[in-house]
Structures are given as structure tokens and as C-alpha cells.
Amino acid sequence: MYYTLKNKRIFLLFASMYFLLLTTSLYGQRSSTSYSVEPTYEYVYSEQMVTGGDEYNLFTRIYLPKGDGPWPVVITRTPYAFGRTSGDNITQGQEYAKRGLGYIVQYCRGKGGSEGTYKPNEFERADGIALVNWAAAQPWCKSIGIFGSSYTALTGWIIADKLPEKVKGLYLSHYGVDRFISIYKDGLFRQDILSGWAIDNAEEPIKKPYRDSKNPYYEQYRYMPQKTMDVDLLGAELPWYRDWITNTNYNDEYWNQGYWSQLKNIPPKINIPVTIVAGLYDHHMEGTILGYEKLNDETRKQSRLVLGSWNHSFGITPTQHSPEHASDFDINKDQFEWLYSVVAKETIPKGEVKVYFIEEDKWMSFDSWPVKSENVETYYFTKQINQDEPKAYILDKTNEAQKEKITYVYDPQNPVISNGGETLFNSTDKRGSKLQKEPGYRDDVISFISPVLKNNLTIAGKIAVKLNVSTDVDDTCFAFTVSEVMPDGLAYNIRSGITTLAYRNNSLGNRQTYTPNDIVEINIETLPITWNVKAGNRIRVDISSSNFPEYSIHSNYAGIWSLQTKTRVANQVVYIGGEYESKISISIIKF
């Protein structure tokens, strides 16, 4: 189904709302934010076409305090121009300038009145370097800070190794510095964010499909072969999207040349302080944290990592534990205060790792990241029936002496639908931590539940699952979800993990072969999580073979997922007990 005029208006309204949510930190629309610096200046607003790379002129908004200057200024660049009209209408720019901090925002090439054609990511380095050098050369510019969130953070990262001396700090949130790991997990594409983003942001003349609020673009996500979905369903080829969905190996040339190669090699070269903000349920979390980890030692001593319990739009999640203090960190206020301190006061900041623990409802500071675990809690998968939940097996502290196996059938035409997740985006009502369905609610969802915890289980890091498995096809997928079960039996997801036999135990390697019916060991890790599971609750693990649309559906055929034209059923076997130590390992600390 394609857009009617009404549907088009609905889409544009949604896009505008998304832009507003995404850029809460960028444009500061929340009037409740209070800064420690009082407004003491009037401000002057101007618009200018600033020459970028390749001599294209780019529409640039400039807010300056009224007076002679020179002034400290902050800069960002954005492709998001839904509903943009010229004029003095950016609240954050006004508020910054009133407090003595100039503010510049430029629209990316081909967007918001800027000349040229927009191609995602391609021109941001050349255009960004041109803008920063232009600003540094202005007589009213004393010093510079760079900020951004999501794509606008990319425009900061991509130039961070080639900055003029006037740039004193970077404040970047919600964007990964290694594009491959933000896109793929063991050959499986993160469709809910990336296929959806491609459809929403393509400048090519595509026919925008109807966007169902509950199942946005699921028809497009499931289309086979995905490589031709753009032409077959949207009416125009998206060459950059085709690059994303066909280069499934970390070592593929596409990810190791041009701007993607530059991006992942920039963090160690940065020599000014950086604040990096990540969300536990943001799809960019892994790559955002990697940006901090890859900083050189000297830069890290003056840099910050802030890890909070929110999604990509800074919406607090989960909410079932009354997270009163999760919002104690105000991204708008923190951004201003840090930039003002570094750029206006020229203060040398101190390094910090600030982390929020779910359910404990507490922020904690650490000297480094990852947080050093003090112990590992291990549970083994068994075939013992859980007496309280007859559709679930028991997670036990000891491995069963006798070898057993559990079987189920995975049909790609009937995938397990994501219900809560850490890398969802377009499926807004499904992202984060959500109430789970009952154990074993499908025949292809195998549930295991631990005994009641006698002590708190404070998770600080990745959760790892080791499975011994076989299947009757030449490639397939295995997935799991870890949840916390409350005394009333309600369960909420903590983290999920997924892998394929093609990339088993080697996420960043090349595709491997698998011989049907061979028993192999697979090790799957989740993204890091900081969550204090309370004594009196239980741990639940659900094993399945799909998690759609968070990840693309595995066809059960070997090869590149986007080239597959058909699916087939796979008969899955999980081996437990005896010589097979299928288990879950949880890194923990103690408060």
C-alpha cells in the first residue's frame, strides 16, 4: 500500500515528532531545563550560506550574544530538517546565546536549504571540517565546542581528528564509532532501526509505504530478496542501503574504506576532552561505548562516559521499578554545563564513568569501563520440569549428570516477534524492557527458570550463554532472552542475545560452513547491562531461533541474508547435561 495524501501528511507529522524527540538534546525544546549560568545577554540571530566541501553552500543558523565578542561557540550539523522554516525559532540557540555561548547549527548537504544532494554519511567529513575551520576564522569566535546526538553526533565524530586549535571539547551521544557493529550481529541485520531509517530518510524518489504504528514496515522488512526490496516495493534503488545489507563480514572492503574506515579509526587520535553519552536501550549503545573505550589514555583521563537507562529518544526505560532517579541526569543541562565549563571557562575536565543501575535506582561512579566484575553467577539448563511453571524447565546451579536434549521446530515464516529489546527503534511500543508473555508461550520458545534468589544479583557487564546445538539445515539462528521474574510471576526482559551457525563464536570473522546434524558449541553474549535483580525474584531464560524485527529473519539457508529468495523449516536440538555444559553466566558485582 502506498501513500495517499492523508497518509503522507501522517508520515510527515510522525517524522516531525521524531525529529523533535531525537533532538531534545540538540535543540533544547524542554523549557524545564535550568542552567547554572543566568541569561545576561541579548542575542543576535543570523542565517548564512557557508561554503562546505566541493564548493557547495550550506544553510547555517548562527546565534551569538549581542556585543563585540569574541565569544565561545558550540557547533552541530544535522540532516533532520522536517518542517524547517527559515527564521529565529531554535530555543536552545537562543538560551545558549543569552548565557554568553554562541550557537551554530548547519543543515547537511542537500537538506534544509543546503545545496547539493544528500547521501547518508558521505559528505559529513568534508563539510564538517569546512564549517569548523570557517567558524574558527571568524573574528567573533574565541573558542569552539562540538555537540550532537545520533546522526548529528556522527558529524562530530567524523571530524574529531582534524580540528583547529580553537576546538576545546566534544559532547556526543547515541552514535557508534564502528558502523558494522551497530548494523550487524553475527550476520543478522538490525532491521527495525536500519531498514526503517532507510525508508524514512531516503532522498531518492521512492514511494513511501504506509507506516502502521504497531508493525511499521514489517512487509518491507520481510520481503525476499531484501536486496531488491527498494525497487520492488519502494520504486527506486537505494545503493547505500544495498551496500549495508550485502556486506555481512566485518572484514568486507566496504566497512574498511572511506568514511566508515575513517570513523572507526578516529577515536584514538582525539586529543581534546570528550563527553560520551550512551543509553542501555539505545540501538547505538555498543558502538557509543566503544568510542569511549578507544580513546587514548591521556584523552580518557579528561573524558566522561555517561550510561543511563533510556532509549534512543532519551525516554526512561524500564518503568516497572519506579525509576525515580533515572532522570536525575538531564542531558540538556549536562550538555550546556559541560560545554560552558570547557569552552567558555576553559576548564580542564576530570575523567568520569557514571552508570545507572536499574531496579537499584542508583547512579554510581567508576574509575574505568568496563566495570570490573567481582564474580560470575552460573546456571545450567536442565530438562527438569519446573513445578510452578509446567511449561518451563529448571535453571540449576549444577549440571545434570545425564545427557539430554530438547527439540523444537523453527519456521521463518512464523518468527518470534520482538517484545522488548535493546536495539529496537521504529517499533516504539516494543523497545526497552517490557512485560513478557508466559513461559513457553510458543512451541518454539523454550523457557528455563531459576530458583528464587536468596541474595541480590547485581549484573554489571555482559551476560553469556553457552549452548550445544545441532540442526538439519546448513545454517540457522539461535537466540535467547534473559528476564527477571517477580514474586507474582510477571517477567520483564533484561537482555537478549543472538547468533548464527555461520558466525558462531566469531562475530567479527568471516562466514563459516556448517554440516547438518553436527553438534557444535555456540557462545552468545548480550550487550552490557547494569541491573540489580532483587532477592526473592527469579531469572528466566527463553531460547528460540528468531527475534523479529529487531533482527532480520534467518531463512535457514547459508549465505548472505539479503540475497535469500526462500525459507525452509529447521529442526533444532539443544543438548544439555553430561558432557554438554549448556549454561548462562552472569557477571556480577556487590554494592
MITORZA-563637 format. One line per 5 residues: number of its first residue (from 0); for each residue x, y, z of C-alpha. Coordinates in Angstrom, 3 decimals. Example, Ala and Ser with C-alpha at 12.3 -4.5 7.8 and 13.67 -1.06 7.14 Angstrom:
2
0> 12.300 -4.500 7.800  13.670 -1.060 7.140
//
This chain:
591
0> 0.000 0.000 0.000  1.404 3.408 -0.948  0.799 6.856 0.408  -2.425 8.684 -0.085  -2.196 12.417 0.583
5> -3.606 11.781 4.063  -1.033 9.083 4.764  1.722 11.337 3.530  0.656 14.027 5.961  0.604 11.459 8.760
10> 4.112 10.357 7.858  5.421 13.911 7.794  3.766 14.574 11.142  5.443 11.478 12.594  8.773 12.465 11.081
15> 8.494 15.920 12.606  7.594 14.454 16.005  10.544 12.073 15.747  12.848 14.964 14.911  11.617 16.859 17.959
20> 12.157 13.861 20.241  15.513 12.952 18.778  16.847 16.465 19.110  15.629 17.264 22.605  19.302 17.454 23.498
25> 20.147 19.205 20.255  17.572 21.958 20.222  16.572 22.057 23.855  12.803 22.211 23.499  12.218 21.359 27.154
30> 11.591 24.662 28.923  12.031 22.972 32.316  15.815 22.788 31.920  17.548 25.248 34.237  21.171 26.236 33.788
35> 23.584 27.430 36.454  24.505 30.406 34.247  21.895 33.153 34.246  20.900 34.851 30.972  22.688 38.205 30.893
40> 22.875 38.987 27.173  20.528 39.811 24.390  21.209 37.664 21.350  21.650 38.218 17.628  20.338 35.708 15.094
45> 21.571 35.423 11.514  21.470 32.999 8.606  24.318 32.385 6.223  25.215 30.078 3.344  28.627 28.747 4.396
50> 30.788 27.050 1.792  31.367 23.379 2.553  33.241 20.662 0.732  33.183 20.641 -3.082  32.144 24.331 -3.007
55> 28.536 23.611 -2.014  26.883 26.336 0.071  25.202 25.020 3.208  22.409 26.711 5.137  23.715 27.726 8.564
60> 21.940 29.286 11.550  24.013 31.450 13.878  23.103 32.646 17.391  25.541 34.999 19.105  25.412 37.078 22.273
65> 24.903 40.732 21.431  28.181 42.582 21.728  31.669 42.773 20.316  32.956 39.372 21.404  34.894 37.305 20.687
70> 32.653 34.542 22.010  32.957 30.875 22.812  30.665 28.996 20.409  29.269 25.496 20.002  28.587 23.823 16.676
75> 26.448 20.978 15.378  25.339 19.743 11.960  22.109 17.880 11.127  20.300 16.181 8.237  16.951 16.408 10.021
80> 15.016 19.258 8.502  11.403 18.082 8.697  9.200 21.149 8.589  12.175 23.540 8.688  11.372 27.160 8.001
85> 13.852 29.983 7.965  13.701 32.197 10.989  14.708 32.557 14.599  12.997 29.501 16.108  15.576 27.315 17.856
90> 15.078 27.612 21.587  18.397 26.111 22.568  20.303 28.509 20.342  18.550 31.435 21.981  19.182 30.187 25.515
95> 22.851 29.430 24.909  23.489 32.846 23.342  21.720 34.628 26.216  24.261 32.979 28.503  27.313 34.015 26.514
100> 27.743 30.878 24.443  27.358 31.240 20.675  25.450 28.521 18.862  25.767 27.341 15.250  23.677 24.679 13.518
105> 24.176 23.746 9.877  21.985 21.553 7.672  23.806 18.759 5.871  24.326 18.848 2.150  21.012 18.529 0.327
110> 18.959 19.127 3.482  17.092 22.103 4.938  18.045 24.597 2.240  21.652 23.468 1.791  22.882 22.952 -1.765
115> 23.737 19.554 -3.232  22.265 16.076 -2.934  22.021 14.275 0.387  23.788 10.920 0.576  23.841 9.470 4.097
120> 27.232 9.900 5.800  29.192 10.518 2.616  29.941 14.247 2.778  29.951 14.865 6.522  33.724 14.879 6.974
125> 34.465 17.357 4.179  31.549 19.618 5.045  32.135 19.446 8.790  35.817 20.294 8.547  34.946 23.232 6.308
130> 32.400 24.571 8.807  34.660 24.306 11.858  37.561 25.953 10.034  35.240 28.712 8.838  33.981 29.354 12.369
135> 37.494 29.340 13.822  38.482 32.036 11.326  35.683 34.415 12.320  36.724 37.419 14.446  33.763 36.809 16.795
140> 34.888 33.236 17.602  37.052 32.777 20.688  36.795 29.002 21.194  34.670 26.088 19.959  32.821 23.071 21.299
145> 31.153 20.444 19.098  28.000 18.579 20.094  25.433 16.223 18.633  23.139 13.257 19.193  22.559 10.289 16.873
150> 23.403 11.269 13.277  24.409 14.713 14.469  26.960 13.023 16.741  28.342 11.270 13.661  29.048 14.698 12.182
155> 31.164 15.386 15.271  32.961 12.056 15.452  33.881 12.069 11.762  35.968 15.264 12.048  37.335 14.826 15.570
160> 40.875 14.001 14.416  41.241 17.130 12.292  40.190 20.097 14.375  41.636 23.612 14.651  43.192 24.636 17.957
165> 40.156 26.660 18.947  38.129 23.453 19.448  38.278 22.588 23.167  35.819 19.701 23.626  33.228 17.342 22.148
170> 29.867 16.347 23.626  28.480 13.373 21.667  25.637 10.977 22.402  23.965 7.962 20.849  26.173 7.178 17.875
175> 28.525 4.256 17.365  32.043 4.720 16.048  32.101 1.304 14.334  29.221 1.209 11.882  29.400 -2.544 11.292
180> 28.734 -3.496 14.896  25.818 -1.066 15.014  24.292 -2.771 11.980  25.073 -6.479 12.339  25.106 -9.179 14.969
185> 26.584 -12.392 13.602  25.224 -11.896 10.090  21.797 -10.714 11.241  20.765 -7.195 10.224  19.106 -4.850 12.727
190> 16.092 -4.134 10.587  13.785 -2.250 12.922  16.186 0.664 13.080  18.123 0.447 9.833  15.600 -0.680 7.240
195> 13.131 1.739 8.796  15.678 4.574 8.813  16.443 3.922 5.154  12.780 4.173 4.188  12.177 7.295 6.271
200> 15.279 9.207 5.224  15.943 8.261 1.619  16.214 11.276 -0.667  15.819 9.081 -3.734  12.343 9.294 -5.366
205> 10.832 6.330 -3.500  7.156 5.742 -2.824  6.858 5.889 0.926  4.851 2.920 2.235  2.120 3.188 4.818
210> 3.582 3.139 8.306  1.497 1.035 10.655  2.037 2.132 14.238  2.133 -1.438 15.598  4.044 -3.182 12.813
215> 5.931 -0.422 10.979  7.258 -1.534 7.599  7.132 -5.243 8.508  6.079 -6.091 4.943  9.192 -4.334 3.649
220> 11.449 -5.959 6.256  10.240 -9.465 5.353  10.448 -9.035 1.587  12.702 -11.527 -0.230  15.164 -10.979 -1.657
225> 15.746 -7.958 0.550  18.338 -6.655 -1.883  15.624 -5.684 -4.380  13.053 -4.537 -1.827  13.871 -0.922 -2.614
230> 12.988 -1.201 -6.312  10.239 -3.811 -5.965  8.323 -2.146 -3.121  9.590 1.437 -2.951  10.074 2.124 -6.635
235> 13.685 3.344 -6.581  17.111 1.877 -5.914  18.923 2.836 -2.696  22.548 1.920 -3.462  23.807 2.815 0.020
240> 21.156 0.577 1.621  22.168 -2.264 -0.685  25.747 -1.803 0.495  24.604 -2.146 4.108  22.607 -5.330 3.565
245> 25.068 -7.232 1.366  28.343 -6.659 3.216  27.861 -9.026 6.152  31.504 -9.697 7.091  33.374 -7.309 9.347
250> 36.379 -7.538 7.045  34.446 -6.727 3.868  36.096 -3.913 1.916  33.025 -1.690 2.250  33.462 -1.315 6.035
255> 37.203 -0.762 5.787  37.476 2.107 3.354  36.197 5.660 3.051  34.189 7.284 5.814  33.436 4.048 7.704
260> 37.143 3.262 7.953  37.878 6.844 8.993  35.151 6.780 11.648  36.371 3.711 13.499  39.996 4.867 13.401
265> 39.367 8.394 14.704  38.799 7.911 18.499  42.447 7.047 19.368  43.555 10.214 17.523  41.378 12.606 19.530
270> 43.423 14.884 21.807  40.705 17.004 23.445  38.199 16.068 26.184  35.038 14.212 25.186  31.767 13.560 26.976
275> 30.138 10.419 25.569  26.532 9.645 26.495  25.022 6.197 25.885  21.682 4.539 26.647  21.208 0.985 27.883
280> 18.308 0.585 25.443  19.640 2.662 22.576  20.450 0.818 19.356  23.789 2.661 19.179  24.833 1.684 22.710
285> 27.591 -0.786 21.804  29.322 1.493 19.320  28.872 4.562 21.506  30.642 2.902 24.431  33.319 1.692 22.013
290> 34.060 5.334 21.242  34.990 5.833 24.889  36.983 2.602 25.078  39.042 3.535 22.015  40.136 6.942 23.302
295> 43.844 7.144 24.035  44.851 7.031 27.706  45.633 10.749 28.011  42.350 11.851 26.453  40.348 9.380 28.541
300> 41.755 10.946 31.728  39.836 14.131 30.841  36.765 12.472 29.288  33.444 11.152 30.542  31.205 8.191 29.817
305> 27.604 8.510 30.968  25.448 5.363 30.682  21.789 5.806 31.529  18.622 3.740 31.388  16.919 5.243 28.357
310> 16.185 4.563 24.711  17.375 6.471 21.647  14.954 9.327 22.333  16.089 9.556 25.981  12.824 8.013 27.156
315> 13.393 6.295 30.512  13.109 2.507 30.387  12.187 0.287 32.113  9.441 1.891 34.194  8.163 -1.086 36.197
320> 10.670 -0.445 39.018  9.638 3.166 39.729  12.898 4.678 38.441  12.708 7.966 40.335  16.401 8.756 39.935
325> 16.902 7.563 36.366  16.103 11.069 35.152  18.417 12.779 37.638  20.788 13.104 34.712  19.360 15.840 32.465
330> 21.040 15.603 29.066  20.123 19.202 28.183  21.506 20.683 31.360  24.578 18.464 31.429  25.439 19.308 27.838
335> 25.292 23.049 28.476  27.164 22.911 31.793  29.979 20.736 30.436  30.393 22.716 27.219  30.250 26.029 29.086
340> 32.891 24.846 31.530  35.232 23.529 28.834  34.670 26.123 26.094  33.793 29.339 27.974  35.710 28.859 31.229
345> 38.423 26.756 29.554  38.381 24.353 32.496  40.215 21.068 32.066  37.596 18.426 32.956  38.136 15.333 35.062
350> 37.541 11.852 33.729  34.450 10.020 34.922  32.376 6.908 34.281  28.824 7.473 35.501  26.435 4.497 35.338
355> 22.800 3.979 36.325  21.754 0.642 37.877  18.222 -0.478 37.039  15.986 -1.541 39.939  18.550 -0.264 42.426
360> 17.543 3.167 41.042  21.013 4.468 41.711  23.765 6.269 39.799  27.297 5.073 40.522  30.715 6.374 39.519
365> 33.614 4.167 38.469  37.220 4.795 37.510  37.013 2.859 34.271  34.844 0.927 31.854  34.004 -1.949 31.580
370> 33.068 -2.263 35.229  35.264 -4.954 36.771  33.093 -7.890 37.817  33.722 -9.480 41.199  32.201 -12.857 40.418
375> 30.284 -14.862 37.842  26.927 -16.447 38.670  26.322 -19.580 36.615  23.141 -21.543 35.963  22.839 -24.702 33.874
380> 19.985 -25.564 31.549  18.233 -28.757 32.609  15.338 -30.905 31.431  13.724 -30.916 34.848  10.178 -29.582 34.729
385> 9.584 -26.504 36.844  6.756 -27.400 39.240  5.498 -23.815 39.450  5.603 -23.342 35.681  4.855 -26.643 33.909
390> 5.784 -25.151 30.517  9.274 -24.283 31.756  12.382 -26.212 32.689  14.653 -25.512 35.652  17.815 -23.412 35.644
395> 20.028 -25.178 38.163  23.302 -24.393 39.903  24.681 -27.790 38.929  24.860 -29.525 35.582  22.748 -32.627 35.122
400> 24.757 -35.839 35.137  22.819 -37.394 32.287  22.928 -36.132 28.732  19.563 -34.868 27.481  18.242 -32.960 24.511
405> 15.410 -30.545 23.860  13.987 -30.139 20.372  11.829 -27.564 18.651  10.933 -26.509 15.111  11.849 -23.112 13.717
410> 9.760 -21.834 10.812  10.989 -18.483 9.399  7.500 -17.802 8.088  6.298 -17.615 11.677  9.062 -15.786 13.563
415> 9.071 -14.856 17.237  8.114 -11.184 17.364  10.306 -8.878 19.437  8.761 -7.926 22.761  11.180 -5.548 24.396
420> 14.717 -5.104 23.158  17.879 -3.046 23.269  18.267 -2.208 19.563  14.669 -1.546 18.525  13.578 1.861 17.279
425> 10.644 2.079 14.874  8.624 -0.422 16.915  8.316 2.186 19.631  5.935 0.233 21.864  8.287 -2.759 21.904
430> 11.634 -1.193 22.746  13.158 -1.258 26.203  12.137 -3.636 28.987  8.586 -4.941 28.606  6.220 -7.387 30.272
435> 6.899 -10.806 28.782  4.388 -13.450 27.810  4.042 -16.601 29.883  6.865 -19.198 29.815  6.801 -21.476 26.788
440> 4.054 -19.389 25.160  5.037 -20.854 21.791  6.276 -24.315 20.882  9.458 -22.750 19.533  10.177 -20.767 22.706
445> 11.893 -22.947 25.329  11.805 -21.444 28.821  14.014 -22.069 31.851  13.500 -20.519 35.303  15.886 -20.383 38.268
450> 15.017 -20.947 41.917  14.175 -17.864 43.993  17.271 -15.737 44.545  18.433 -15.617 48.153  20.573 -12.527 47.566
455> 20.564 -9.593 45.218  22.156 -10.316 41.854  23.802 -7.103 40.652  24.629 -7.509 36.990  27.393 -5.256 35.669
460> 28.519 -6.305 32.232  27.634 -8.821 29.574  25.529 -11.941 30.061  26.875 -15.002 28.262  25.054 -18.149 27.182
465> 26.800 -21.314 26.019  24.700 -23.805 24.094  25.474 -27.118 22.460  23.238 -27.407 19.428  22.571 -29.096 16.117
470> 20.150 -28.608 13.248  19.230 -30.349 9.991  19.995 -27.369 7.726  23.288 -25.783 6.619  22.787 -22.579 8.621
475> 20.304 -21.264 11.157  19.899 -18.953 14.118  19.728 -19.341 17.904  18.552 -16.579 20.224  17.798 -16.071 23.896
480> 16.174 -13.532 26.200  17.033 -13.112 29.892  14.254 -11.788 32.125  13.580 -11.061 35.779  10.577 -12.860 37.257
485> 8.778 -11.073 40.070  7.117 -12.870 43.006  3.739 -12.543 41.243  5.110 -14.400 38.201  5.339 -11.376 35.912
490> 8.573 -11.268 33.918  10.429 -8.354 32.302  13.255 -8.715 29.816  16.746 -7.673 30.864  18.830 -8.511 27.809
495> 18.778 -10.637 24.659  21.432 -12.325 22.551  21.516 -13.907 19.109  23.893 -15.720 16.748  24.027 -17.828 13.603
500> 25.965 -21.004 12.929  27.756 -19.167 10.133  29.263 -16.696 12.624  29.335 -18.902 15.702  31.937 -17.816 18.239
505> 33.391 -15.346 15.732  31.190 -12.268 15.383  33.839 -10.218 13.612  35.145 -13.016 11.423  34.093 -14.364 8.051
510> 31.202 -16.689 7.354  31.837 -20.325 8.302  30.311 -23.522 6.989  28.209 -25.959 9.000  27.455 -29.608 8.281
515> 23.822 -30.509 9.065  23.324 -32.568 12.238  26.805 -31.853 13.607  26.790 -30.915 17.290  28.596 -27.608 17.836
520> 29.150 -25.279 20.769  27.935 -21.700 20.398  28.701 -18.829 22.751  26.442 -15.786 22.685  26.963 -12.542 24.592
525> 24.482 -9.783 25.266  25.242 -6.096 25.267  26.392 -4.861 28.701  23.707 -4.206 31.300  23.695 -2.713 34.804
530> 20.702 -4.153 36.671  20.254 -5.235 40.280  17.938 -8.279 40.339  16.437 -8.310 43.812  16.454 -11.200 46.269
535> 13.106 -13.004 46.164  12.906 -12.801 42.363  13.985 -15.354 39.770  15.899 -15.455 36.492  14.199 -16.705 33.337
540> 15.844 -17.582 30.022  13.863 -18.131 26.808  15.627 -19.872 23.914  14.298 -19.533 20.368  15.549 -19.015 16.813
545> 14.229 -15.583 15.893  13.749 -12.074 17.218  11.978 -10.085 14.510  12.036 -7.184 13.641  14.915 -6.357 15.978
550> 16.908 -8.702 13.761  16.298 -9.965 10.249  14.652 -13.361 9.905  17.039 -16.236 9.200  15.894 -18.218 6.159
555> 17.680 -21.414 7.311  19.805 -21.273 4.171  23.513 -20.499 4.199  24.709 -17.293 2.595  24.071 -13.568 2.658
560> 20.662 -12.927 4.216  19.602 -10.207 1.799  20.079 -12.435 -1.248  17.854 -15.253 0.018  14.683 -15.860 -2.006
565> 13.004 -18.556 0.087  12.850 -20.078 3.554  12.652 -23.587 4.974  11.855 -25.182 8.313  14.722 -26.214 10.615
570> 14.607 -28.885 13.313  16.614 -27.507 16.227  18.244 -29.505 19.021  19.723 -28.150 22.262  21.931 -30.616 24.174
575> 22.199 -30.363 27.956  23.689 -32.332 30.831  26.534 -34.797 30.952  29.342 -33.783 28.628  27.315 -30.789 27.422
580> 27.538 -27.816 29.768  24.892 -25.579 28.262  24.672 -22.676 30.697  24.195 -18.974 31.358  26.961 -16.933 33.016
585> 26.231 -13.556 34.609  28.951 -11.055 35.589  28.110 -9.528 38.968  29.376 -7.009 41.499  28.346 -6.163 45.055
590> 27.320 -2.734 46.285
//
